[in-house]
Structures are given as structure tokens and as C-alpha cells.
């Protein structure tokens, strides 16, 4: 039996560490913390906005600029589901080798990841992506003098056909393909740092969001036509309407696309109808939009979004009278002051119908839609800021700034075990498709792999 504190297991007692877990203090000038990216982006956007004003330009109202291309079909606008674990139950027990296996990825922080069918890709502050093949047990760097990014990689995603799409602070989107991902096609059009990229279920559409206040739709279909291959990926639409940098992007199973900005504004884009269907103006004291999640529940398509005020607001996106109407607003992380309880992430468990959030208060909250999204479990094992979360069946996996990873039971809230994942903040948590491999990566540039 693990030692307990306040009736709950204390994960800090006897934590098994693959590498010593400690917070990074006084990092060297060559290893900037990933949390500084928003500050750098903010400075960039301030300068760009002032430049636009000097030229007499300003943010447009809600609109969609669409480029008509052959083969455009609205039915393709459904999101791709990651190759990560989709089962109903995940291991109750800690890994048999708690130290795990250290995978040396980069000398700089790792800030994003995506799980594929036979490997995982990580994006780093050193401008490169790193693909690790689970079969060949080999790392491949996606970078070169004539291909790839020239700034921090901020987001990445596998496509269903095995290609990889990535975005960075250089305003560029890269599409990687070929054996060993040696080919890189650039998707140019954004004028600010890329904050989010998403791929469609059909692998021929990519959606991106940027600090330039636009959402863009791209055709990335693979074609047997030589002319189409030479032309490469094409920009299909530019969605305008935000008046501040876009931080979050959520894509529903019915094709609903929602974006959230740094000023607290939220827009619902109906791609099938090619228009902005609804909007929510920034709320006083709400701060940035910090997390978004689409999910289907009770016959409705719902959007949960969190902000710096610690509140989670729920929209019903299918209400005909007023699309985007707020169903309820709850405050699982509200600490009375903007930023102190900022919502860091939101995830929905399709298997067990719970909404899970984590915040700057170092708490993880399990919300029940059947009880008006009330908090049924408040998990308080972490002693540091939480940076990452992954739902794996009936388990909640969270990583914090001190390098610890903690596993809780989603249904009971019980703390099952804790692991020393990294030397610094845990930014990414992933589980393989079959649930036999757990991975964590973060600010020390390493990934730790555990066999479950």
C-alpha cells in the first residue's frame, strides 16, 4: 500500500524515476523554456499589428475567402482520429521497469507530439521534428538546409496515410512524406506563428490556425497526375474574423470547426455551409482562450472551452434558434484572479462520458455532463504546474513542471502510481495504439518509453 495523504495516495512517496525529476532552474541561453514561445509570439504580433494600422489595414469581419478548386467536396470535413490508444481500459499497474527507456531526441525542449501507427513524431525548439520508429527502434530528424522549419516547431500531426504535417513560429506549414520523411512540401500563406494544425479523416485536408488571426484550409490530396504533383498542396480557404492571435482550434465529428483567440473571442465556422455560423465576444475578465474540445453527448454536438479565469463554458453547437448558445458555465479552476487558475487543457472520454480538465492551480477535475458538468473528482496529487494530459481508456495521465507523471482512475479518482518522467516539465504524453507503450517527453529534450 502506498503512503497516503488526506485519504489519497501520495505519488511522491517512492516515485520511480527514469531520470531525476527536478524543475529546470536558470536554464542556459541556448535552451529557452517552451513557455516563452507565447511571449515571443506576442511581441511579433504587436509589431505586425502596428504595421498594419500604419498602412490603414485592420482585422476583417467574419468572412470566408474560398479558392474554387477541382474536386472540392464538403463531405471531407471530418477530423482524423489519432492512432493513439482508443480502448476502454488501460493498465492499472505501473510499468514493470519503472525507469523506462530514455530516447534522446533533442538538445532543446520538445513541445509537441503525435502518435502514428508504427511510430511517434516530436516537434522541438531546435527547429526540427524527430520521428521514432517503434519497429526499427531508430530516430530520424526531419530537418535540412533546404527543407523544414527555421524557427521553433509549435504543432504537428500525423495524417491517416502516414504523412506528417507541422507548423512553426516561422509562419510555415510543412508536409513530410516519403520513406524516412525525406520529402518536404511547404504550405505558405500565413504571416504569423502557427498555433495549431489538424488533418481530416480522408487525409486530403489540413486546417491551420495562426497568430495572424486567420484559419486556413489546405488541399493536400495525393494525386497520380504529374501536373497536380508539381503544383503541390493548395490553399482552399482563408477564414477571417478574429481580432487577436488564434491560440486554439477544435474540430467536431460533424464538421464543425471552432477557433479561440487571445482576446477571449470564439468563432464557430460551419465549413459545409462555408460561413461563420456563430461567435462569442470576449468576456470581461475572461482572458485568453486556453483550451477547446468538441464532443457529442445526449444527441448534441457540444464545445467545451476554457480560459484564463479558470472557467469552462459549454456550447450546444446544433441549436437551430441560436447556434453556439451557452448551455452552462462552471468554474473548476477559478481562484478569483485571472491566470491563477487558468484552464490548461480539456479532454472528453467517449468511453465513460466524462469531461476532464487541468489548470494552473495544479488540480485535475473530472466533470460529469449528467450532473450539469459538476466536479465529481478533484485530483490534487501534483505539486507543480501541470503541462500535459492524456486520457487512456479509464485512466487520466498528467505531467507536471517538476518532471513527474501521475496516473489516476477516471471513474474513482484514485491515484494509481507516479513516475519520474523527465528532468524538466513534461510537455507530451502519448500511448501506443495497443496500449503496451507509454511515452512522455518535455523540456529536457528526451522521451521516456515504458512497456505497460
N, C-alpha and C positions, 0 to 999 in steps of 0.2 A: 504494500500500500504506500502510495506517495505521501509525503508530508502535506498537510493541508493548512490553509489559512482562511479563516472566516467560513469554514464549512466547504471550501472548494480546494481542489488540488493545486498545490503551488508548483508551477512548472520550473521555477528557478532552482528547486531542490533537486540536485542530481542530474541536471541537464547534460546530455551527451553532446559534445561539440566536435564537429568535423575539424574546425579551426577555432581558436579562441574567439569568443563573441565579445566584442568591445566596440563602443562607438568611436568613430573617427574624430580625432581632435587635432586641430592645427594641420589640416591637410596641406601637402606641398602645392606650390603654384602650378605644377604640371598635372595635378589631379583635383580638378574642381568638382565639388559635390553636385550631383544631378539636380538638387533642389534649386540651384542657382539659375537654371535654364529659364524659368519664368521671369526672373529679374532681367536677364539679358534680352529676352523677347520683348518685355515691356519697354525697355529703353529704345529698342529698334522701332517698335510700333509708334512710340511717341514722336520720334523723328520723322517717320513716314507720314503720320497724320498731319504734322505741322507743315510738311512739304506739300501735301495735297491741298490744305487750306490756302497756302500761299499761291497755288495755281488756280484757286477758285473752285476746287472739287471737294465733294463731301460724300458721305455714305448714301447709297441709293435706297429707296423704299423697297418693300418686298417685291421681288421680281425674279423671273427665271429667264436667263438668256440661253436659248437652245439652238444647237447646231444640228440641222437635219442631216442624218447620215443613213445610208442604205442599211437595212437590217435592224433598225430601231424597233424594239418591241417592249412595251411596258411590263409584260409578264416576267421579265428577268429581274425585276427589282425586289428580290428577296435576299436576305443576308446569308452568307455561308456560315455554317456552324463549325467551330474549331474542331480539330482532330483530338482534342483533349478528352479526358475521361468523361463518359456520359452515363455511367452505370448508376444504380440506385444506392449501392452501399460501397464504402471504401474501408480499407483495413482499420480495425480498432486498435491494433498493436503498433508500437513504434518499430522502425526498421531493425532487423536482426544485427546489422552492423551500423550502430548509431553514428560513427564517424563519417560514414558515407565515402564517396569517391570525389576528390577535388578535380574539377575540369578547369584548367587555366585558359581563360578566354581572352582577356584584355588587361592592359596596364591601367586602363581608365575605368570609371564606373559603367556598369551595364544598367540601362534604364528601361528596356522594353524587351518583350519576347513573344514568340508564337510557336505553338506546338504543331508539328506536321505528322504525317502518318508513320514516318520512319526516322524522324529527327526533330531537332528544335533549332530555331534561329534566335539570336540575341542581337540587339542594337546597342551600340556603345558610344560614349562621349569621345572616342578616338576617331570618329567619323566612319567607322567600319561596322559591318554586320558579320556575325560568326555563326556558321551552320555546323552543328554537331550531328554526325550520322550515328544512330544507335546501333546499326548493323556493322558498319566498318570501324566504329569507335575512332572516328577521325574528325578533326576540326578543319573547316575551310573558311578562309577570310574572304568576304565579299567586298573587295576594295581594290583600287588600282589608280595609277596616274591618269588614265584616260577613261575611267569608269567609276561610278559610285558617288558618294557624298563628299562635300568639302567642309561640312560642319557636323555638330552633334546629331546623331540619329535619334529621333524622338518617338517613332512609332514603326511597327512592322506587322505584317500579317501574311500567312500562307494563303494561297488560293487553293480551291479544291483540286486543281490539276497539278499541284506541286510547285508552281511558281511562287515567288515571294515578292511582295510589294513593300516598299519602305518609304518613310518621309523623314525629313531632317530640317534643321534650322537654316539650311541653305536655300529654302523655298522650293526644293526639288523633290519629286517623287521618282523613285527608281523601281523598275520591274525587272526582276532577276529570273533567268531561265537557263536551260541547257545543262548538260552534265557538269556537276560541280559549280553550277550557277555562274558560269564564266561570261554569259551574255547579260548586258545591262541596257535596257531601253529607258530613256528619260521622258518623264511626263512634265513638261514645263508649262507654266501658266500662272501659278500662284506667285505673289510678290511678298509674302511673309512666311515666317516659320510654319512648317506643317505640324499641326497638333494631333490629328487623327487620320488613319486610313482604314477603310473597310472594303471587303470583297464580297461579290454576290455569290449565291449558291451555284450559279451557272459558270462561274469563273471568267465571265467576259465583261464584267462591270466592276469598276473600282470607284469608291466615293472617298473624297478627301475633304478635310476642314483645315482652315489656316488662320494665322494671326492677321491675314489681310482682310478678314471679315467675310470671306466667301466660302461656300461649299461647292465643290466641283465634281461633276460626273464624267467618268472616263470610259471609253470603249477599249478593252484590252483583249478582245477576242483573237484567238489564234486562227489563222486562215491559211488555206492551201494556195491562195492566189499570190503570185510573186509581187504584183503591184501593191496588194494590201500589206504584205510583209515589209516591203520597202517603206510604205507610209508609216507603219508602226502604230502605237496607241494614239487615239484621237480624243480630244476633249469634246464632250457632248453637250454639257450644260454648265452654266455658272449661276448659282443661287445666291442672290444678294438680298440684304435686308438688315443684317446685324450692324450695330453702330460701335461695336467693340470687338477685339480679337475673340475668335471662337476657340473655346477650350475643350468642349465635349461634343460627342456625336453618338447618337443611338439609332439603331435601325431595327424596326419591328418586323415580325414574320409576315405581316400583311402588306409590307412595302412602305410603311410609314417611316419617314426619316425626320429626326429631331436634332436640333443643334442648340447648344447653350454657350453663352458668351461671358466675358469677364465683367461686364456691367450688370449681370444678372438677367439679361433678356433671354427668352427661349422662343424658338420658331419651330413650328411643325410644318414640314414640307410634304405634300402629297405628290410623289413622283409620278404616279399613274395619271393624275389629273394635271400634272405639270404646273403647280401653283403653290403658293404659301397658303395653307389651309387655316392656320390659327397662329396667334402669337401671345406671349405673356410679357408684359413690360417689366422692367426691373422693379423689385420691391424695396422700399426704404429699409436700409439696414441689412438687406439680404446678402450683399456682397457677390463675389464670383459664383458662377455655376461650377461646381467641383466634381459632380458625378451624375451619370444618367444611366437608366436601364429600362428597356422595353420588356413587357411581359404580358401574356394572355392569362386572364383569370375571370371566372364567372361569366364567360361569354363576351367579355370586353377586352379591348386592347388598351393596356394601361402604360403610362410612363411615370416612372419614379425619378425625381431629380433632387439632388442635394446641393446645398450652398454653404457659404461661409458662416451663416447664422446658426448652423447646426440643425436646421430643419430639413425634413424630407417631404416634398409635396407630390401628391398623386393626381395625375390627369387621366380622364377617360377619353381616349382619342377617337371613339366611334359614336359619340353622342351627336345626333344629327342636328339638334337645335343649336348647339354651341360647342363645336369641336374644341377639344382642349380644356373642357371645364374641369376645375379642380374638384376632385372627389373628397379629399381630406388633406390636412396638413398636420404632421406630427413632428415632435422635436426631440428625437432620441439623443442628440448630442448638444443640445442648446445649453450653453454655460453663461448666458446673459451678456456676452460680449462677442462681437463678430471676430472670428478667427480662433477663439479659444476652443470651440467645439466643432470646427468646420468638418463637414461630411467629406471623408476621403475617398470612399468607394461604396458602390451599391451592387449587389448581385441577387438574382432570383433563382430559387431552387424549383425547377419544374417538377421534380420527383416528389417533393414534400410540401410545395406551396407555401414557402416562407420567403420573406424578403430580408436580406442580411445587409447591414451597413457597418462601416467603421469610421471613426472620427479622430480629430486632433486631441480629444480627451483620452485617447488610448483605450477606448471602450469599443467592443463589438456588440451590436444589438441585433437580435432576431425579432422581426416584426411579423405579426400574423394578420393577413388580409381578412380572415374570418372574424377578427376582433377589432375591426376598424383600424388595422395596422398598428395596434398597440404592441408595446415591447413585452415579449414573453420571456426573453432571456437577455440579461446584460452580462457580458463576459469581460472581466476586469483583470485578467492574468498578466497582460503586458505592462511593463514598467516604462516603456519608451513609446515614442510616436510610431503609429502603425503606418506602413508604406504600401503594403500589398495584401491581397486576399484572393483566395481561390476556393470555390465550392467544389468538392469532390464527392458526389453522391450525398450521403448523410453526414459528411464531415465539413467543418469550416477550418481552413488552413490560413493563418495570418502571419505576416512577417513584420518585424519592427526595426527601429533605428539602431538598436543595440546588437543586431545580428541574430536574434532568436526567432524561431518558427514554432508556433504553437498550434496544436490540433484540438478542436472541440467537437463534441457531438452536436449536430444541428438540432436534433429533436429534444435533447435533455439539457443542453448547455454544459455538460460535464467536460472538464479539461482532461484529455486523454494522455497527452505527452508533450514535451517540449524538446526542441533540437537546437543546437548551436550551429546555425546555417552559414554565417559569413562573419568576416572581420568587421563589417560595417553594415549599413542599412540593407535590408532585404527588399529589393525592388520588384522581383518577379518570382512567382510561384507557379509551377506547372506540374501536371500529372499526365502520364502517358495514356494512350487510348485504352489499353488493357488494365490500367490501374496498378501495374507492377513497378513503376518507376516514379519517384517523386524528385523534383528538381527545384532548387532555389538559387537565385543569383542576385547580385547587387553591387554596391558601391566599391567593393574591393576588386571588382573585375573578374571574380571567379564564380563558377557554378558548382554546387554540391549536388551529387546524384545519390539517392538512396534506393536500394531494392526493397520493395514492400512485400 
